[in-house]
Amino acid sequence: MMMIILILGGFILLFAGGEALVRGSVGIARKFGMSELVIGLTLVGFGTSLPELVTSLQALSEGAVGLAVGNVIGSNIANILLVLGVAALVAPILTSPRALARDGIVMLAATLLFAALLWLDMFTRTVGILMVALLLVYLILSVVLDRRRDSAAGGVHQGEAEEFGAKDPIWLSALLAIAGIAGVVIGARFLVDGGTDAAITLGVSDTVIGISVVAIGTSLPELATSVLAARKGKADVALGNVIGSNIFNILGIMGISAIAMPFSVSAISEKFSDLSANAAGAMQAPAQVLEAASLVTWTDMGALALSVFLLGLFAYTGRKLARWEGFILLASYGVYLGIRFDLIPVISFGV
């Protein structure tokens, strides 16, 4: 019962805290004259990804590397398959390939970089600094390019800021921001503790809980923003929010996590071998064998690649993301979770 309370409490606090933080920080930024473009690119993008950041740092501090990495992988998968799937079911999403082309290419490049770093197991402090530097370069170039009047992407990022259109007094904005930070920090602690207990209770790895329960919880801000944008007919905002969040998750969250606490995705698992026999032919006691294995499987990376492929196929080759395409996204997400919880049999190999 306590495990369920912690997980549900974490969901609520992460969602409410993330919303309050973004609204408060956007309100403060407007009071200081920051443009809607910059707000959309930076504060909204970072604010909706803050639950993933705090949760991953909390998990790393407790030695739950699988939960931290699984959170980012699972969040990026959920952002596309779950968030956009639900948004498309609410209302078909009209798309503008021209407006999303640049950010989509950056997301694809960041995903490929992430896959390479997982393969090479190179989450060192130096690599973390380089990842954050790449994110800063992307943000600066985006602001410069989007200031052009004919920039289609600029309208998307301005639309993201306009979704948080409240004009609160500065004292209330500051209070919301502070309360939001507290909510996200406490919610992350609840979710990590509840997720760790769930892994033990269900007999699955931290990574599985990270890519499912924790990832869904930390993706709630993106889900709320995208569904509201879809209902208002602002489809580019829903897509832009998801793409921007995935870029932040990889370059920002993994980068900052590696800077703060360098980590390895290789786990040491214990196996037993009773194949040895003594000279008389009697079996000896089982010999304990230590074997290195990856916390991330080909199933995880395959689902991440599939989500990016489906996003490109549906959003860039047509002019809308139809309800039936949203159903395919949701069905794909269900199949992935089924595989990871061993509900659907499949052969899985470590990365």
ABEGO torsion letter per residue (X at the ends): XAAAAAAAAAAAAAAAAAAAAAAAAAAAAAAAGBBAAAAAAAAAAAAAAAAAAAAAAAAAAAGBAAAAAAAAAAAAAAAAAAAAAAAAAABBBBBBAAAAAAAAAAAAAAAAAAAAAAAAGBBBAAAAAAAAAAAAAAAAAAAAAAABAABAAAAAAAAAAAABABBBBAAAAAAAAAAAAAAAAAAAAAAAAAAAAAAAAAGBBAAAAAABAAAAAAAAAAAAAAAAAAAAGBAAAAAAAAAAAAAAAAAAAAAAAAAABBBBABBBBBBBBAABBBAAGBBBBBBBBBBBBBABBAAAAAAAAAAAAAAAAAAAABABBBAAAAAAAAAAAAAAAAAAAGABBBBBBBX
